[in-house]
Amino acid sequence: MYQACTLSGCVCSLSRSFLINPLATLGSLRDADEGGRAFTRSAASMVVEEITCRLCWEGEDDGPLVQSCACRGSAKWIHEHCLEQWRRTSSREDAAYRCGQCLDRYRDALSVELLSARLQVERARSQSTFFTLHALATELWWQGKSDEAEPLCREALEVSRETLGDRHPNTLNAIGFFGLLLQANGDLSAAEPLCREVLEGQCETLGDRHPSTLCSIGNLGWLLQAKGDLAAAEPLLHEAVEAQRETLGDRHPSTLCSIVHLGQLLQEKGDLAAAEPLLREAVEVQRETLGNRHPDTLNSMCKLVLLLYAKVDLNAAEPLNREVLQGLRETLGNRHPHTLTSICNLGLLLLAKGDLAAAEPLLREALEVSRETLGGRHPETISSIGDLGHLLQKKGDLAAAEPLLREAVEGRRETLGNRHPSTLDSIGNLGWLLQAKGDLAAAEPLYRQVLEGLNCQYDECSARLNCVGNLGLLLQAKGDLAAAEPLCREAVEGRRETLVNLHPDTLMSISNLGLLLQKKGDLAAAEALLREALQGRRETLGDRHPDTISSIGFLGSLLQAKGDLTAAELLCRETLEAQGQCETLGDRHPDKLSSSNDCLNQRRRVLQAKGILRPAERVCEIARRWICGARRSAVGFRARVAPGRGSIAPAVGCP
């Protein structure tokens, strides 16, 4: 994409654990039956060799045994029909939606059915509806239906204010939960005063070190982080982590949740070295205490995936991303919003690795289900539209990519406005596609519109640097090297400061500047940059990644221009060999055809310069026959702009 492929956070996009557990706090006010343990056995009965249902103690002869919650050992197995009967008949208030032992939520349709039926009865009898409203709203949120949860949560808060007052613990809890829900729905301006109100009220009534107060401190910090105010958010998140370590311990769920959010903030600031141990700590402890399938564990694993992606450790990120996705498919289903986010994440990660064939079905699945379940104008759907458009552009199918990128722009203009960062990002993506088509006149005003909008909001954000770099490339393509150079230098300097030196976007900007200096005739300065870009791509992407192959060709072209024909020929040979083994683009991809043509012609010129005429003629004939045949069967055409994310270097041939 115009902006670097960015994986999205998923699973718990908001920290439900920051409120400890809204329903756990509320449930403590109610009578708990069965001693708080629905299924206890004698010590002798716990010694069993075969797998049995924890309710009826029968085996699989009475039906398949399933793991419905986070219980471990022999207690994790249960018959579905036994569980449903218990949930429908138990006198426990929370039996409808969570396990009586581990308190893990079932997150299924039956939970909504039972709570909805209970709410209907309470309304008919004019009974208090607060607890059921709160429980149903929370269940809908856990199932990814935050839009349906919002009116219920609003009603619960109104009821609590009227009957209990603004400073009652239940009211404060409801205020905090409603603030988190509004944040989940993107209404940050409405969420902030609620987060501040609950924090002020808890400080007055509970004290500064009460667990609920500490959770609210973390909530406010995370909201400020979501608004982009990292300077105000960081001290709050540090305070929450330090106080929770002291009062709750290092392994408490709320402490771990705060650790994850502090790690996210440090990552967003670019301090990956400080962020990584925090995220790894959370994942390790949550695996031990909650299990691999718990939502909080999957959430922390997802955040670690994003950090590894930012570090360009794609090989470590991929298996973790696959584990997260498998866990979400099993626990939430294939159509849950969190599952869709994880599908997109894996697709974008594979796209970053150059595996377009594996990435495409994932991105298509995410978009198809998002359109059906969320609607065409939902932010996640619009993001999926742009992701698929980016992939098709990288495949060289510009005709299919353009309507998707235009749809993304229109959707974001309608829902977010013309100046929103996401809208500007989509506009930049469309500009990049038009530049790839060779329509520089249409692309330039789009880039300038994006740059103007981002200059008003940010100084050195990633999106702005992408735009600066892309505009520099466009001016370079127009031949205005004097205007292009300061923009390309700004992109390199900004990315060195905000990203690691081996980040794909940093390497792309370095390569772009090297190619521009080569065009200007400053071969010494260009060579150092092109060598740095090639070395970085070899380390992070491997020798057969399309971007690495492009860098090999760029350096070979420069060495030929310097007269180092021996070194240039070796790179040309390596490029041809690598292209033959590279399967990510296919033999008929426009970029591969263009690059192969450039490389064959470059090798021919190198051989001619060395006085080896016969082999040069033979190379030329081979190139002519292969390229002509391939182009006859290739579908579509793409201007010679190399694929990739962010600012993309032109596919420069030999001078």
N, C-alpha and C positions, 0 to 999 in steps of 0.2 A: 504494500500500500504506500500511498504518499507518505503517511506516517508509519514508522516502524511497526511491524506486526506486533501487537501487544496482547498478551494473553490476559484474559479477564479473571478477576477473583471470583470464586464460586462457593457453593455450598452454603455457608452462613455469611451472606454479604453484610449482615449486621451482627453485632455481638449479642446474641440472646443470653449468653452466659454472664454478660456484664450485669444483668439484673439478677444475677445468681440464677434463679429459675422463677419467673413470674408466678407460675402456678404452684411451685413448691411453697413459696411464701404465702400465697393465698390458701393453699390446701392445709397449711398448718393451723389455720383458724377454724377448720372444720373437724368434726369427729372422724377419726380414722378407725375403721373396723378391722377385725381380724388381726389386731395387734401390729398393724403395719407390715406384716409378712403374710402374704396370701397362701404360700405353699411351703410350710416347714415340715421337715421329716425328722424322725428319730435318727440318732447316730447310726444305729444298726441298718436302717433302711437305706442309708446313703451309699452303702457298699454294694454296688451292683456292677455287673460285668457287661450287660447288654444295654443298648440305648432304649430308653423308655420315655413315655410322655410324663411330664412332671405333675400332671393333674390326675390322670386315670391310672398311671403307671403301666399301661399296656404298651406293647411294641408296635412295629410297623404292620403287623397283621390287622390292626384295627384302623389302619389308614396311614398315609405318609406323615412322617415327623418333620417339622419345619423349625427353623430358628427365627423367631418372630421379634426378638429384642436383643439386648446386649448381655443377657445372662450368660454365664460360662459354666463349664463342666457339664454334668448330667442335667442340670436345671435348664439348659438352653433349649432342650427339645420338647416339643409339644405338638399335639394334633390340632389342626386348624379348627375342626369342629368343637374340640374341647375348649379352645381359647375363646371362640366366638360365644359359646354358651356361658362361659364365666363372665365375659365382658357384658353380656346382656342381662345377667341375673345378679351379679355381685352388688352388695350394698356399698362398696367403696365408691366414693365420689369420683375418683380418677380412673376407675377400671375401664371406662369407655375408651380412653385414649392412651394409657400408658401401663407398663408392666408394674405389678405390685411389689416386685423385688428390686430390680435394677433401676426402675423409674424411667427406662428408655421409652420414648414415644413410638406408637405403632405407625403413625403417619399414613393412614389408609382411609378409604372411603367409609368404612364402618365407624371410625372415630367421628367423622363429620355427621354421619347419619344419627348416631346415638346422641350426640350433643345437640344437634338441631331438634331432635324429638323432645329432649329434656327442656330445651328453651321454649318450645311451643307449649308444653304442659305448664311451665311456670308462668308464661304470659296468660294462659287461659285461667289459671287459678289466682292471678294477681299476686304471685309470690315474688320474692326478690330474684332478679335475673342477673345480678352483677357477676357472680362467680361463673355462671354458665356462659354469659356473654364473653367474659375474659378468656375462658377455656376454649370456646369455639373460635374466637379471633386468633388466639395463639396457634391452634391446630391448623387453621387455614393458612396462617403465615408459614408454619413449618412445611406445609404442602405446596408452597410457592404461590398461593393465591392471596397475595397481600392486598390487592384491590378489593376483594370480597371481605377481607378482614377489617378494613379501615372503618366502615360505618358501624360495625359491631363494637370495635374498640372505642370509637367516639361515644357511642351510647353508654358503654360501661363506665367511661370516665364521667359523663354527665350524671349518671345515677349515683356514683360514688361521691361526687362533689355535693350533691343535694342531700344525701343521707348521712354521710360520714364527715364531711367538711374537707377543706383543702389540705390540712396538715395530718390527716389520718394516714397511717402507714399504707393501707390498701389504696387510698387515693394517690399518694405519692408514687406507689408502685405502678398504678394505672397510667399516671402522667408520663412516667419514664418509658413505659412500654409503648404508649401512643407516639411519643417522640421518636422512638426507634422505628416504628412502623412507617411514620411519615418520611423518615430518612430513607427507608427501604424503597419507598415509592418516589423518591427523588425530590421531595418538597423540603429542602434543607432550611429554607427561611422560616417555615412554620415549625420545623422540628427544634430549632435552636432555643427559642424562648421556653419551650416545654422542658428541654434538658436542663436549662439554667434554673427553672422553677423547682424541679424535683431535687436538684443538688442543694439549692438554698434551703428548701424545706427539710431535707434529711440532715443537713449540718445543724439546723436549729433543734430538731427533735431527737436525733439519734447520735449526733456527735461526728467529729471529723474522721474517726477511725472505725466507724461501724462498717461491716461488710457491704451493706447496701449503699452507704455513702461513697465508699471506694469504687463500687461499680458505677455509680453515677458520675464520678470524676472521670473514670475511663470512658464512659459514654460521651461526655461532653468533649473530651479530647479527640475521640474518634470522629465526631461530627465536624469539629473544626478541621481535622485532617481532610475529611471529604470535601470541605469547602475550599481547601487549598491553603489554609492558614496554618502552615506547619510550625511556624515560630510559636504560635499560641498553643498548639496542640501538644508539642513535645513535652513541656514541663508537666502537663496534666497526666500524660501517659506514663512518664517516669515516676510521678508521685503514686499513681495507682499501682504500678508494679512493685515498687519498693515497699509500700505499706501493706499490700496483700501478701508479699513474701513474709513480712514480719508477723502479721496477724493471722493469716490463713495457712501459711506454709507454701513451699514451692510446688506442691503437687495438687493443690486445690484447683478445681475447674475454673473458677473465676480468675485465679492467678495466671493460669495457663492462657486464658483468653486475653488477658491484658498483655502478657508477654508476646503473643502473636501480633497484636495491634501495634505494640511498640516496634516490633521487628518490621512490620509493614511500613511504618513511618520512617524508620531509618533507611529502609530500602528506597523509599520514595525520595529521600534526601540524597541518595547516592552512596550512603555508607553501607555497602554490602558486607564488608568485613564485620561490622558490628551487628548487622541484622541476621546473618546466617546462624550464629550459635544460638540466638534466641529462638528462631524458628525450629531448629533441630532439637532443642531442648523440649519445646512444646510437643513436637511430633513423637519423640521418644517416650515421654511420660504419658501422653494420651494413648499411645499404643498399649502401654502396660496397664493403665488404669481403666480405660474406656473400651479398648478393643479397636481393631482395624476398621470396623464398619460404622463406628459411631459418627454422627454428623460433625462433632467438634474435631475429631481426629481427621476426617476427610477434609475439613476446612483448612486445618493447619498444613496438611500434606499439600493441598492446592497452593497455599501461600508459599511453601517451600519450592514448589514447581516454578512459580513466577520468579522467585529469586534466582534459581538455577538458570532460568531462561535469560534473566538480566545479566548473569555472569557468563552467558554463552556456553554453559556446560549442558549442551543439548542432549548428549548421550546419557547424562545422569538424570535429566529432567524427564525424558520420554518414559522410562519404565514406571516412574512415580506417577506421572500423569495417567498412564494406562491403569494403574492400580486404583487411582481415585475414580476414574470413569467406571471401572468395573464395579466398585463399591456403590456408586450412585445408581447405576443401572439396577443393581440387586435390591437396594434399599428404598429408592424413590421411584424407580421406573424410568422408562426411556423418554417420557414426555415431560418430566418435571423440569422447571426452569434451571435448576442447579445442574441437572444432568446435561441439558442443552449447552450450558456455559462450558462444562467440562469437555463436551464433544468439540466445541469450537476451539478450546484451548489446545486439544490434541491435534486438531486439524492445522491450526496455525503453527504449532511446533514442528509438525512434519513438513509444512510449507517452508519454514525457516531452514530445515535440514535439506531442502531441495527435493523431497519425495512428494512430487505433485500428484502422482497416481494414488498414493495412499491418503493424501489430504483431501482430495476432491469429494469422495463419497461422504466423509465426515461433515464437511461444510455444507454439502447439499442436504444431508439429513437434518442438521441443525436448522437450516433455513426453512425447510418444508414443515417441520414440526412447529417452529416458531410462528409461521404464518397461520397454522391451524389453531394453535392454542393461545397465542398472545395477540394475534392480529397484525396487520401489515404496518401499523404505525407505532407499535411498541418499540422502545429503544433497543431492546435486544434483537428484535427482528430486523430493524434497520442496520444494526451492526453486522448481523449475519449476511444481509444483502451485500454490504460493502466487502466483507471477507470473501464471499464467493466471487464477486466482481474482480477483486485483486488476484485471486487464484487464476481465473480465466485470462486475465491480462498477462500474468506471468507465463501461462501456457501459450500465449501468442494469439488467443482467440479474442481479438479486440472487439469484433462485431457483437459477440455475446456479452462481453464485459461492460461495454458502454451503457446499455439500458439499465443495468443493475446499478452502476455508479451514479447515473442520473436519478434513478429512483431513490437512492440513499440521500442524495442532496435535497431532493424535493421533500422527502419525509422529514428530514431534520429541520429544514426551513419551516415547515408547517408546525412541528411539535416543539421545537426549541428556539426558533427565531434565527435571524441571519448572523448574529454576532456570537452565538454560543460556540465554545471551543470544538464541540463535536461537529457542529455544522461546518465550521471552517475546515476541520479535518476532511470532511467529505468533499467539500469544494476543492481542496488541494488534491485529493485522490482523482477527481475528474480532470483537473488540470494536468496531472501526470499522464493520464491516459491519452488526452488530446496531444500532449507533447510526444508520446510514443507513436501516435498516428502521423506525426509530422505537422500537425496543425498548431504551429507556434503562435500564430496570431490570436487564436482562441484561448490557448493555454495561458499566455502571459497575463491578461487582466484577471484571471482567476487567481494566479499566484499572488499578484499584487493586492487583490482584495483580501486574501487570507493574511498576508503579511501585515496589512494595515490593521485588521481586526486583532491580531495577536499582539502587535506592538502596543495596543491600548491596554492589554491585560497582563502580559507577561514580558519579562526581559530575556530569559534564557531557557524557556521551556522547550521540550523536545519537538513539539509541533512547529514552533517558530523556527528552530534550526533546520527542520526538514524543509520548510518553505524557503528559507534563505538559500539552502543548498540547491533546491530544485530551480529556483529562479536564476541562480548562477549558471546552472547547466543550460537553461533555456537561452540565456544571453550568449553563452559560449556557442551554442548551436547556431545562433544568429550571426556569429562572427564578432560580437562585441566583447573581446577578451578583456579590455581595460575595465569595463563595468562588471564583468563576471568574476574577476580575480578576488576583489575584496569580499564578495559574498561567499565564495568557496573557502577563503581563509577563515572567515567568521564561523562558517559551519564546522570546520576542523577544530578551531580553538574552543568553540562552545561545547562540542562533543567530547573533546579531551577532558574538559573540566567537569562535565556532568555525567559522563559515562566512562566505563573502563576503556583502556586503549584498545582492547581486543574485541570490543562490542562490534557487531556487524555494521551498525550505522556509522561508528567512528571510522572503521576500515573503509567503508564506502566513501565517506567524505575525503579521507586521505587519498584514495585512488583518484577521485574526481579532481582534486587539486593537482595531483601529479600529472594527470593527462592534460590539464589546462596549461601547466608550465611547459610541458613538452611541446604543445602547440605554439607557445610563445618563443620556443627555442632555448629555454633554460634547462638543458638536459641533465646537468649535474644535480640541480635541486629536484627535478622530476624523478630521477632514478632513485634517490633516497626514499622518496615517498612511495613509489611503486613497489620497491623492495619491502618496505614496512608493511604495506597492504597485503602483499603476497605471503609474507611470512606469517602474518596474523591469521590469514584465512587458512593456510596450511594447518596451523595449530588448532584452530577452533572448528573449522568446517571439514577438513580433510582434503586430500589431493584431488578427489574426483567430484567435488561439489561444483556446480556451474559457476558460482562466483569465483572460486579458486582458479578454475580453468580460464575464466576471463582475465584474471590478474596475471596468469602465466603468459597469455597472449600479449597483454599490454606491455609487460616488461620485455618480452622478446622483440616487440616492435621498437621500443626505445633503444635497446642494445643494437639493433640493426642500424638505426639512425645514427648512433655513435660510431658505427664502423666495427663493432665487436661481433663479427659474423659467426665466429665459432660458438660463442655463448648464445647468440640469437638462434642458431640452428638447433641447438640442444633443446631450447625452450619450445621451438616450433614442433620438434618431434614429440616432446612431452605433451603438448597441447593436442596434437592429432591423436596420440595414443589414448589420452584421457577422454577425449570426445567420443572415441570409439567404444569406451567402456562405460560412459555416462548414460544411464538409462532413464534419468528423471525427466528429460525433455522429449526424448524420442527422436528418431532419425529425421522426421519431417518438420520439426519445430522451427519456425522462422529464425529464432535466435541461433539455433544450432547450425542451420544452413548458412546464415550470414557469417557466424564465427568460423565455421569450417572453410568457407570460401576465402575469408581473410587470411586464415592460417596457411592454406595451400598456396595462395598467391604470395604470401610473405616468404614461405620456404622457397618458392620458385625464384624470387628476387635474391634471396640470400645465396642460393646456389649459383645464380648468374653472376652475382657480384664476386663470388669466389672462383669464377671461371669454369664451373662445371656445367657446361651447356646442355649436354644430352640428358642427364637426369632432370635438369630444369624443364626441358621441353616435355619429358614424360610426365612430370608432376603436373604441369599445366594442362595436359590433355586429360589426365585422370580427374583433375579438379573440374574441368569444363563438363565432362560427361556426367560425373556424379551430381554436381550441383544442378545442372539443367534437368536431369531426370527427377531429382528430388523436388525441385520447385514446381514441376508439372503436377505432382501429386499433393503438394502442400495446400492446405486450405487457408485462405485468408492471407493477409500481408501485414507486416508490422514494421514500422519505421525502426531504424537501427539505434534503438535505445535499449541497453542491456537490461535484463529483468532483475528483480530484487526489491528490497524494501527501501523506503526513504529516497534520498537523493541518488539517482542512478547514473552511472557513468556511461557515456555513449560508447557503442561498440566500435572502437576506433581500429581501423586496419592499418596497413603499412603506409607510411608517408610516400 
